[in-house]
Amino acid sequence: QVQLVESGGGLVQAGGSLRLSCGAPGRTFSYATMGWFRQAPGKEREFVAAISTSGGSTYYADSVKGRFTISRDNAKNTAYLQMNSLKPEDTADYYCVASRTTAQTMTKGSDGIDYWGKGTLVTVSS
């Protein structure tokens, strides 16, 4: 089964930055919408960001808009999530996803997601 692999999580102070990366060794996802979801302890999983196959369209949760940037490099089969001005409430496991649905559809939730990563933990200290 195809597995997406995330990297780049860690511990950072409030106001700091991290960049998450996501890829699938030996596979291409240039045909798929890519995105990020997160789940904080004791909370439901929530949508964070999505990017269309070409990278021309991006969507963000209101809570991260203006602070996070999603991008992709199809030549490297990699998606990224640049996270700036991090806040303690951004602490969560972050999951990379790939889907044949549209990026706009991905904003509505995780139904229809075809592939998931195992997650990478982001901890923001105050």
C-alpha positions in Angstrom: 0.0 0.0 0.0 1.3 3.4 -0.9 2.4 5.4 2.1 3.0 9.1 2.2 6.0 10.1 4.3 6.1 13.4 6.3 9.2 15.0 7.8 10.1 18.3 9.4 8.1 18.3 12.6 9.6 19.1 15.9 9.6 21.5 18.9 9.6 25.2 18.2 8.9 28.3 20.3 5.8 30.5 19.7 6.5 32.8 16.8 8.9 30.5 15.2 8.7 28.6 11.9 8.8 25.0 10.6 8.6 23.5 7.1 6.9 20.1 6.7 7.7 18.0 3.7 5.7 15.1 2.2 6.6 12.5 -0.4 6.1 9.0 -1.5 9.3 7.2 -2.4 9.1 5.6 -5.8 5.7 7.0 -6.6 4.4 10.1 -8.3 1.4 12.2 -7.0 1.5 14.8 -9.7 -2.0 13.7 -10.7 -3.4 14.2 -7.1 -4.6 17.0 -5.0 -2.2 17.2 -2.0 -3.1 18.5 1.4 -2.5 18.7 5.1 -4.7 17.8 8.0 -3.9 18.0 11.7 -5.2 16.5 15.0 -4.5 18.0 18.4 -4.7 15.9 21.6 -8.4 15.4 22.5 -9.6 17.2 19.4 -11.0 16.1 16.1 -8.9 16.0 13.0 -9.2 19.2 10.9 -8.3 20.5 7.5 -5.3 22.7 7.3 -4.4 23.3 3.6 -4.8 21.9 0.1 -3.2 22.5 -3.3 -4.4 21.6 -6.7 -2.5 19.3 -9.1 -0.8 22.2 -10.9 -0.2 24.2 -7.8 -2.3 27.0 -9.2 -5.0 26.9 -6.5 -4.5 26.8 -2.8 -7.0 26.7 0.1 -6.4 27.2 3.8 -8.3 26.9 7.1 -9.2 30.3 8.5 -7.0 29.5 11.6 -3.8 29.3 9.5 -4.5 31.7 6.7 -1.7 34.3 6.3 0.7 32.2 8.4 0.9 28.9 6.5 1.8 28.3 2.9 1.3 25.1 1.0 3.3 24.3 -2.1 4.4 21.4 -4.3 7.2 20.4 -6.6 5.9 17.8 -9.0 9.4 17.2 -10.4 10.4 16.1 -6.9 7.1 14.4 -6.0 7.0 16.5 -2.9 4.6 18.7 -1.1 5.4 21.3 1.6 3.8 23.2 4.3 5.7 26.3 5.4 4.4 27.3 8.9 5.3 30.8 10.2 4.3 32.7 13.3 3.5 29.5 15.0 1.2 29.5 18.0 0.8 27.0 20.9 -2.7 26.1 19.4 -0.9 24.9 16.3 0.4 22.0 18.3 -0.8 18.8 16.7 0.1 15.7 14.6 0.2 16.9 11.0 -0.8 14.5 8.3 -0.1 14.7 4.6 -2.8 13.5 2.3 -3.3 12.8 -1.4 -6.6 12.6 -3.2 -8.3 12.5 -6.6 -10.9 15.0 -5.4 -10.4 18.7 -6.0 -8.6 20.9 -3.6 -11.8 22.8 -2.9 -13.5 19.5 -2.0 -10.7 18.7 0.4 -11.5 21.8 2.4 -14.8 20.1 3.5 -13.2 17.2 5.2 -11.3 14.0 4.9 -14.0 12.0 3.1 -12.6 10.8 -0.2 -8.9 11.0 0.8 -7.0 8.2 -1.0 -3.7 8.2 0.8 -2.5 9.3 4.3 0.9 9.7 5.9 1.6 8.5 9.4 1.9 12.0 10.7 4.6 14.2 12.1 4.3 15.9 15.5 4.6 19.7 15.7 4.9 21.1 19.2 4.8 24.9 19.8 5.8 26.1 23.2 4.7 29.3 24.7 
